[in-house]
Amino acid sequence: MHSLNADLHCHSTVSDGTLSPEQLAQRAKACGVALWALTDHDEVAGQHRAAAAARAVGLDYLCGVEISVTFAEQTVHIVGLGIDPDDEALCRG
């Protein structure tokens, strides 16, 4: 059986994280991650930087976002993977 070390939920300084997309890609590579996704809160502005940084260090990359949804006074976060960071509706929020 083949195993894959993946990190598919990660926040950068583009939202509420403490490391830049570039720093996160470097850290993921150093930790043995093979597939990485940046999933900033309600923000896709870091996707192109993250994808370029992932390529530069040899990581497979999957575009993502963590979307906040409020319904009936409850807020939940939904992680979306495989998104198009250039989608106009998604960019408008």
C-alpha positions in Angstrom: 0.0 0.0 0.0 1.3 3.5 -0.9 1.1 6.2 1.7 1.0 10.0 1.1 1.9 12.6 3.6 -0.4 15.5 2.9 -1.3 18.8 4.7 -4.6 20.0 3.3 -5.5 22.6 6.0 -3.1 25.4 6.5 -3.4 29.2 7.1 -0.8 31.9 6.1 -0.4 35.5 6.9 -2.9 36.2 4.1 -5.5 35.4 6.8 -4.8 34.5 10.4 -1.6 32.5 10.1 1.9 33.5 11.3 4.0 32.3 8.3 3.9 33.5 4.6 2.8 31.1 1.9 6.5 30.8 0.9 7.5 29.9 4.4 4.7 27.4 4.8 5.8 25.6 1.6 9.4 25.4 2.8 8.2 24.1 6.2 5.9 21.5 4.6 8.8 20.2 2.5 11.1 20.1 5.5 8.4 18.0 7.4 8.1 15.5 4.6 4.8 16.6 3.2 4.3 15.6 -0.5 0.9 17.2 -1.1 0.1 20.6 0.3 -2.9 23.0 0.2 -3.1 26.5 1.5 -6.6 27.1 3.0 -6.7 30.6 4.3 -9.9 31.9 6.0 -12.2 33.4 3.4 -9.3 34.5 1.2 -7.7 33.2 -2.0 -5.2 36.0 -2.5 -2.2 33.8 -1.5 -3.0 31.0 -3.9 -0.7 31.9 -6.7 2.2 32.6 -4.3 1.6 29.3 -2.6 1.5 27.4 -5.8 4.7 29.0 -7.0 6.4 28.3 -3.7 5.2 24.7 -3.8 6.6 24.2 -7.3 9.9 25.8 -6.2 10.5 23.2 -3.4 9.0 20.2 -5.2 5.6 19.8 -3.6 2.4 18.8 -5.3 -0.1 21.6 -4.7 -3.9 21.8 -4.4 -5.6 25.2 -4.3 -7.9 25.6 -1.3 -9.8 28.0 0.9 -11.6 27.8 4.3 -15.0 29.4 3.9 -16.9 30.8 6.9 -20.7 30.2 6.7 -23.2 31.6 9.1 -26.7 30.1 9.3 -29.2 30.3 12.2 -26.7 32.2 14.3 -24.1 29.4 14.0 -20.8 29.9 12.1 -19.0 26.9 10.6 -15.9 26.6 8.5 -15.9 24.6 5.3 -12.7 23.6 3.6 -12.9 23.7 -0.2 -10.2 21.9 -2.1 -9.4 22.0 -5.9 -10.9 25.5 -6.2 -10.2 28.0 -9.0 -8.5 30.9 -7.3 -9.3 33.2 -10.2 -13.1 32.5 -10.1 -14.7 35.9 -9.9 -17.5 34.9 -7.5 -15.0 33.3 -5.2 -12.7 36.3 -5.2 -15.6 38.6 -4.4 -16.4 36.6 -1.3 
